[in-house]
């Protein structure tokens, strides 16, 4: 692993309605991650390599904000002026489900962030569910007892989508949110959801940016440089078509990430819930969120990407774990593609074109920088890990997973 001076970025929050500060990048750091806020609300994010022992003046900070986030800020300012004082309708009942497996430390941090944001004291409008998925001990149950307004639910069948579907059954709210146990929410998360609901009462799902909780290792910085979980601050309403994208809605990664998603519970029930054969944990730890986003849009529900619906995710610190994550991304993506090919016959032409595009895009991550000399090459081993995972996913992994899940159901009946 690289030494500290090569692997640590300082993360700061900058408020635009206050005088811009002087920002120090201390000795031992190599860059800056900046969350830009306006009137307290997140409106943009950027990261940049900067040598340690550097002092950025307010003018330097302003130049970087303009360079990286000006379009997002302008869009929000225009929106605020056009809407004026927006009337926000009352948020319907909301359940927040956190599916976890033997990670009490990260779960505790997640629950504390919900409590600090007031989501455990809203007179019954918001409820938090912890779905304990096939635990090996009682640590999670004991932890939840320290949070009196949190409901503990045991799901014995191992697999993330088993846990998600248990949350669907346990929920009684109109909206059901899913947060991973290794995230914390931004203080404007609920406000963002409420505004998105007010403007899109017909929506079936909502997602938002996923920003890094820390940038302290080479693996975490690389992951963000490669795009991370998606940090776009464009407010987008995804409908049945998307002009200019002929393979839409294939490539469901454009919609958001499973660590930060909210659904109309009635839509989940109508669509049959999550596919238990995806996001099973090893050997197929992915694809369930992509599949659900795709089915929501194909089912006729708008999906809303709301820029204020921000969470902060603790990325994998070790390079080997990042490489494994890229392998599982390829595996889950192509398992989802295989399932869609089998079940959505009218979209087969799009699905096939998107699979070919995906492969060419992966290879371009290595080749394009050398051809154009203007872009940083991606680590070849990470790219090839994702391609190798995709190959396994494309050649039968979804079918094999269905057989494993059926056997698992019998064992737990």
VMD Tcl script that draws the C-alpha trace (Angstrom):
set ca {
  {0.00 0.00 0.00}
  {1.16 3.54 -0.68}
  {2.27 5.73 2.20}
  {-0.01 8.31 3.75}
  {1.23 11.25 1.72}
  {0.02 9.49 -1.43}
  {-3.33 8.26 -0.20}
  {-5.22 10.76 1.96}
  {-7.61 13.46 0.78}
  {-9.12 15.98 3.16}
  {-12.92 16.28 2.94}
  {-14.48 19.69 3.61}
  {-17.93 21.27 3.30}
  {-18.13 24.78 1.81}
  {-21.22 26.99 2.28}
  {-21.74 29.41 -0.62}
  {-23.94 31.84 1.32}
  {-21.08 32.56 3.72}
  {-17.70 34.16 2.96}
  {-15.55 31.52 1.32}
  {-12.90 30.24 3.72}
  {-9.21 29.65 3.36}
  {-8.67 25.89 3.16}
  {-5.47 24.18 4.25}
  {-4.37 20.86 2.78}
  {-2.16 19.65 5.63}
  {1.19 17.94 5.38}
  {0.70 14.25 4.76}
  {-2.38 14.80 2.56}
  {-2.47 14.69 -1.22}
  {-5.82 16.15 -2.20}
  {-9.16 17.63 -1.37}
  {-12.73 16.37 -1.52}
  {-15.22 19.21 -1.33}
  {-18.98 19.12 -0.72}
  {-20.47 22.41 -1.91}
  {-23.58 23.63 -0.11}
  {-25.99 26.50 -0.73}
  {-28.31 27.61 2.06}
  {-27.21 24.49 3.88}
  {-28.22 22.14 1.06}
  {-25.71 20.08 -0.95}
  {-25.46 21.31 -4.55}
  {-22.22 19.76 -5.80}
  {-19.11 17.78 -5.07}
  {-15.60 17.57 -6.47}
  {-12.24 16.06 -5.60}
  {-8.83 17.21 -6.76}
  {-5.23 16.17 -6.17}
  {-3.41 18.96 -4.29}
  {0.00 18.74 -2.67}
  {0.21 18.74 1.11}
  {1.26 21.92 2.94}
  {-0.87 23.95 0.51}
  {-3.08 26.86 1.53}
  {-5.98 27.54 -0.82}
  {-7.19 31.12 -0.68}
  {-10.90 32.02 -0.99}
  {-10.14 32.96 -4.60}
  {-8.59 29.52 -5.20}
  {-11.64 27.82 -3.67}
  {-14.02 29.94 -5.76}
  {-12.15 29.02 -8.96}
  {-12.36 25.32 -8.17}
  {-16.05 25.51 -7.28}
  {-16.76 27.31 -10.55}
  {-14.71 24.81 -12.53}
  {-16.29 21.69 -11.08}
  {-19.81 22.56 -9.94}
  {-20.96 25.81 -11.59}
  {-23.61 24.12 -13.74}
  {-25.20 22.39 -10.74}
  {-25.22 25.59 -8.69}
  {-26.72 27.61 -11.55}
  {-29.43 25.02 -12.13}
  {-30.41 25.11 -8.44}
  {-30.41 28.91 -8.36}
  {-32.62 29.15 -11.44}
  {-34.94 26.51 -10.01}
  {-35.27 28.39 -6.71}
  {-36.05 31.68 -8.50}
  {-38.63 30.08 -10.78}
  {-40.40 28.18 -8.02}
  {-40.19 30.96 -5.47}
  {-41.27 29.78 -2.07}
  {-42.21 26.23 -2.85}
  {-45.16 24.69 -1.06}
  {-43.94 21.30 0.19}
  {-46.67 18.76 0.71}
  {-46.66 16.55 3.76}
  {-44.45 13.51 3.39}
  {-46.39 10.24 3.59}
  {-45.42 7.63 6.15}
  {-41.87 6.39 5.67}
  {-40.08 3.25 6.79}
  {-36.28 3.20 6.55}
  {-34.88 -0.33 6.26}
  {-31.25 -1.12 7.01}
  {-30.32 -4.66 5.97}
  {-27.23 -5.84 7.84}
  {-25.11 -8.91 8.50}
  {-22.66 -9.02 11.43}
  {-21.48 -5.38 11.14}
  {-22.56 -3.76 14.41}
  {-19.92 -1.00 14.27}
  {-20.98 0.44 10.92}
  {-24.65 -0.13 11.77}
  {-24.27 1.86 14.97}
  {-22.78 4.78 13.03}
  {-25.63 4.65 10.52}
  {-28.29 4.59 13.24}
  {-26.64 7.50 15.04}
  {-26.76 9.58 11.87}
  {-30.50 8.90 11.55}
  {-31.03 9.86 15.17}
  {-28.95 13.04 14.86}
  {-31.04 14.05 11.83}
  {-34.24 13.64 13.84}
  {-35.53 10.58 12.01}
  {-36.18 8.63 15.20}
  {-38.45 11.24 16.72}
  {-41.11 12.24 14.21}
  {-44.33 11.20 15.97}
  {-44.81 7.97 14.07}
  {-44.30 9.40 10.56}
  {-40.89 7.76 10.17}
  {-39.91 4.31 11.41}
  {-36.52 2.59 11.25}
  {-36.31 -1.16 10.61}
  {-33.10 -3.13 11.10}
  {-33.26 -6.38 9.13}
  {-30.69 -8.73 10.68}
  {-29.81 -11.12 7.86}
  {-28.63 -14.60 8.95}
  {-26.56 -13.36 11.91}
  {-23.91 -15.56 13.52}
  {-24.46 -13.98 16.95}
  {-26.62 -11.57 18.91}
  {-24.55 -8.39 18.60}
  {-26.96 -6.63 16.24}
  {-29.98 -7.37 18.41}
  {-28.18 -6.00 21.48}
  {-27.12 -2.89 19.57}
  {-30.67 -2.15 18.40}
  {-31.87 -2.29 22.01}
  {-29.86 0.91 22.60}
  {-32.08 2.67 20.04}
  {-35.59 2.44 21.51}
  {-37.35 3.76 18.40}
  {-35.81 1.16 16.07}
  {-37.58 -2.09 15.15}
  {-35.43 -5.24 15.06}
  {-36.37 -7.95 12.54}
  {-34.58 -11.29 12.09}
  {-34.40 -12.75 8.57}
  {-32.78 -16.21 8.75}
  {-32.39 -16.85 5.01}
  {-28.97 -15.47 3.94}
  {-29.09 -13.02 1.04}
  {-29.58 -9.29 0.70}
  {-32.73 -9.56 -1.39}
  {-34.25 -11.97 1.14}
  {-33.64 -9.21 3.71}
  {-35.05 -6.52 1.42}
  {-38.19 -8.54 0.78}
  {-38.56 -9.12 4.51}
  {-38.50 -5.34 4.90}
  {-41.24 -5.03 2.27}
  {-43.40 -7.47 4.23}
  {-42.70 -5.81 7.59}
  {-43.26 -2.28 6.33}
  {-46.62 -0.57 6.77}
  {-45.62 2.80 5.27}
  {-46.34 4.32 1.88}
  {-42.64 4.88 1.20}
  {-39.90 2.37 1.98}
  {-36.26 3.49 1.95}
  {-33.23 1.21 1.87}
  {-29.90 2.35 3.31}
  {-26.77 0.23 3.59}
  {-25.34 -0.10 7.07}
  {-22.06 1.53 5.97}
  {-23.60 4.91 5.06}
  {-24.59 7.97 7.01}
  {-27.21 10.39 5.71}
  {-26.80 14.08 4.96}
  {-28.79 16.41 7.20}
  {-30.90 17.41 4.17}
  {-31.75 13.83 3.16}
  {-35.33 13.87 4.43}
  {-35.92 17.39 3.10}
  {-34.75 16.26 -0.32}
  {-37.10 13.29 -0.26}
  {-39.99 15.50 0.77}
  {-39.36 17.97 -2.06}
  {-38.96 15.18 -4.60}
  {-42.23 13.62 -3.42}
  {-44.04 16.98 -3.63}
  {-42.94 17.49 -7.23}
  {-43.39 13.86 -8.30}
  {-46.29 12.28 -6.40}
  {-46.61 9.64 -9.13}
  {-43.02 8.40 -8.76}
  {-42.24 4.78 -7.97}
  {-38.67 5.31 -6.75}
  {-36.19 7.97 -5.64}
  {-32.38 7.90 -5.55}
  {-29.64 10.41 -4.82}
  {-25.88 11.05 -4.85}
  {-23.57 8.75 -2.91}
  {-20.47 10.64 -1.74}
  {-17.40 9.27 0.07}
  {-17.42 9.25 3.84}
  {-13.63 9.23 3.83}
  {-10.78 9.29 1.32}
  {-7.97 7.81 3.36}
  {-6.54 5.03 1.20}
  {-5.44 4.54 -2.39}
  {-8.37 2.18 -2.97}
  {-10.96 4.73 -1.82}
  {-9.48 7.49 -3.97}
  {-9.23 5.23 -7.02}
  {-12.84 4.17 -6.61}
  {-14.00 7.80 -6.63}
  {-11.78 8.61 -9.62}
  {-13.46 5.73 -11.46}
  {-16.89 7.23 -10.79}
  {-17.81 5.75 -7.42}
  {-21.45 4.94 -6.79}
  {-22.68 7.96 -8.75}
  {-22.42 11.53 -7.56}
  {-24.34 13.44 -10.21}
  {-26.22 16.45 -8.87}
  {-28.51 16.75 -11.88}
  {-32.14 16.48 -10.85}
  {-33.58 13.91 -13.25}
  {-36.99 12.37 -13.83}
  {-36.55 9.04 -15.60}
  {-39.66 8.00 -17.50}
  {-40.49 5.40 -20.13}
  {-38.04 6.91 -22.67}
  {-34.83 8.91 -22.52}
  {-34.08 10.88 -25.70}
  {-30.61 10.30 -27.10}
  {-30.11 6.93 -25.42}
  {-31.38 4.15 -27.70}
  {-30.62 1.34 -25.22}
  {-32.61 2.96 -22.37}
  {-33.57 1.72 -19.77}
  {-30.88 -0.97 -20.02}
  {-27.79 -0.11 -18.04}
  {-29.76 0.53 -14.87}
  {-26.65 1.83 -13.09}
  {-27.55 5.30 -14.39}
  {-30.46 5.43 -11.95}
  {-28.62 5.19 -8.65}
  {-27.22 2.73 -6.13}
  {-28.77 0.23 -3.76}
  {-27.18 1.84 -0.71}
  {-29.48 4.87 -1.10}
  {-32.89 4.17 -2.64}
  {-36.53 4.84 -1.75}
  {-39.57 3.13 -3.23}
  {-43.31 3.49 -3.20}
  {-44.13 0.29 -1.32}
  {-47.22 -0.36 -3.45}
  {-44.96 -0.42 -6.54}
  {-42.68 -3.01 -4.93}
  {-45.67 -5.19 -4.11}
  {-47.12 -4.84 -7.61}
  {-43.77 -5.79 -9.16}
  {-43.39 -8.84 -6.94}
  {-40.61 -7.51 -4.73}
  {-36.89 -8.00 -5.21}
  {-35.51 -11.02 -7.06}
  {-34.13 -13.36 -4.39}
  {-31.74 -14.89 -6.94}
  {-29.86 -11.56 -7.22}
  {-27.86 -9.91 -4.43}
  {-27.56 -13.26 -2.68}
  {-24.17 -12.69 -1.12}
  {-21.44 -15.02 -2.35}
  {-21.33 -16.20 -5.07}
  {-23.66 -13.53 -6.60}
  {-23.46 -10.41 -4.41}
  {-25.06 -7.91 -6.77}
  {-27.65 -7.03 -9.38}
  {-30.72 -6.74 -7.17}
  {-30.85 -2.96 -7.14}
  {-30.22 -2.73 -10.91}
  {-33.01 -5.20 -11.55}
  {-35.48 -3.30 -9.39}
  {-34.65 0.10 -10.93}
  {-35.13 -1.40 -14.38}
  {-38.44 -3.05 -13.46}
  {-39.78 0.13 -11.83}
  {-39.21 2.11 -15.03}
  {-40.44 -0.71 -17.27}
  {-43.48 -0.97 -15.02}
  {-44.52 2.58 -15.92}
  {-43.36 4.36 -12.76}
  {-41.15 7.47 -12.94}
  {-37.85 7.18 -11.10}
  {-36.51 10.41 -9.62}
  {-32.87 11.26 -8.97}
  {-32.93 13.99 -6.32}
  {-29.64 15.85 -5.63}
  {-30.47 16.60 -1.97}
  {-30.99 12.91 -1.21}
  {-27.31 12.54 -0.27}
  {-25.61 9.81 1.72}
  {-21.94 9.30 2.58}
  {-20.58 5.80 2.03}
  {-17.50 4.19 3.55}
  {-15.73 2.79 0.52}
  {-13.54 -0.30 0.77}
  {-10.19 0.65 2.24}
  {-8.12 -2.26 0.90}
  {-7.11 -2.52 -2.74}
  {-7.81 -6.27 -2.85}
  {-11.35 -5.67 -1.62}
  {-11.84 -2.96 -4.25}
  {-10.71 -5.39 -6.94}
  {-13.19 -7.96 -5.63}
  {-15.92 -5.30 -5.66}
  {-15.25 -4.56 -9.31}
  {-15.50 -8.28 -10.05}
  {-18.87 -8.46 -8.28}
  {-20.06 -5.37 -10.20}
  {-19.37 -7.08 -13.49}
  {-20.93 -10.30 -12.21}
  {-24.09 -8.61 -10.91}
  {-24.51 -6.41 -13.99}
  {-24.36 -9.30 -16.41}
  {-26.51 -11.56 -14.22}
  {-29.13 -8.80 -14.31}
  {-28.71 -8.52 -18.09}
  {-29.15 -12.29 -18.46}
  {-32.30 -12.23 -16.36}
  {-33.73 -9.30 -18.35}
  {-32.93 -11.10 -21.63}
  {-34.89 -14.11 -20.42}
  {-37.89 -12.26 -18.98}
  {-38.32 -9.06 -21.03}
  {-38.57 -10.41 -24.56}
  {-39.67 -7.16 -26.21}
  {-36.47 -5.41 -25.08}
  {-34.01 -8.06 -26.26}
  {-32.57 -5.92 -29.05}
  {-31.78 -3.12 -26.59}
  {-30.39 -5.53 -24.02}
  {-28.07 -7.11 -26.56}
  {-26.80 -3.73 -27.79}
  {-26.22 -2.57 -24.25}
  {-24.22 -5.72 -23.37}
  {-21.95 -5.08 -26.37}
  {-21.60 -1.43 -25.38}
  {-20.69 -2.46 -21.83}
  {-17.85 -4.67 -23.03}
  {-16.47 -2.00 -25.37}
  {-16.73 0.60 -22.59}
  {-14.74 -1.59 -20.20}
  {-11.97 -2.06 -22.74}
  {-11.95 1.66 -23.54}
  {-11.06 2.39 -19.92}
  {-7.64 0.92 -20.66}
  {-7.16 1.86 -24.32}
  {-8.66 5.35 -24.65}
  {-6.13 7.21 -22.47}
  {-3.25 5.83 -24.54}
  {-4.98 6.75 -27.81}
  {-6.00 10.26 -26.80}
  {-3.28 11.04 -24.25}
  {-5.74 13.25 -22.38}
  {-7.25 10.89 -19.82}
  {-5.79 9.00 -16.92}
  {-5.72 5.23 -17.56}
  {-7.76 3.09 -15.19}
  {-5.86 0.34 -13.36}
  {-5.94 -2.56 -15.79}
  {-6.41 -5.16 -13.05}
  {-9.58 -3.45 -11.80}
  {-10.98 -3.24 -15.33}
  {-10.17 -6.86 -16.07}
  {-11.68 -7.94 -12.75}
  {-14.96 -6.31 -13.79}
  {-14.78 -7.89 -17.26}
  {-14.03 -11.32 -15.77}
  {-16.98 -10.98 -13.39}
  {-19.16 -9.95 -16.31}
  {-18.15 -13.06 -18.25}
  {-19.18 -15.30 -15.35}
  {-22.45 -13.40 -15.01}
  {-23.20 -13.62 -18.71}
  {-22.65 -17.36 -18.95}
  {-25.20 -18.87 -16.65}
  {-24.69 -17.42 -13.18}
  {-28.29 -16.22 -12.86}
  {-29.63 -19.69 -13.65}
  {-27.21 -21.29 -11.19}
  {-28.27 -18.78 -8.55}
  {-31.95 -19.60 -9.07}
  {-31.21 -23.27 -8.33}
  {-29.23 -22.37 -5.19}
  {-32.00 -20.10 -3.95}
  {-34.67 -22.73 -4.49}
  {-32.66 -25.18 -2.41}
  {-32.19 -22.50 0.27}
  {-35.93 -21.87 0.41}
  {-36.57 -25.58 0.96}
  {-34.02 -25.70 3.75}
  {-35.76 -22.84 5.56}
  {-39.33 -24.01 5.01}
}
mol new
graphics top color blue
foreach p $ca { graphics top sphere $p radius 0.5 }
foreach p [lrange $ca 0 end-1] q [lrange $ca 1 end] { graphics top cylinder $p $q radius 0.2 }
display resetview
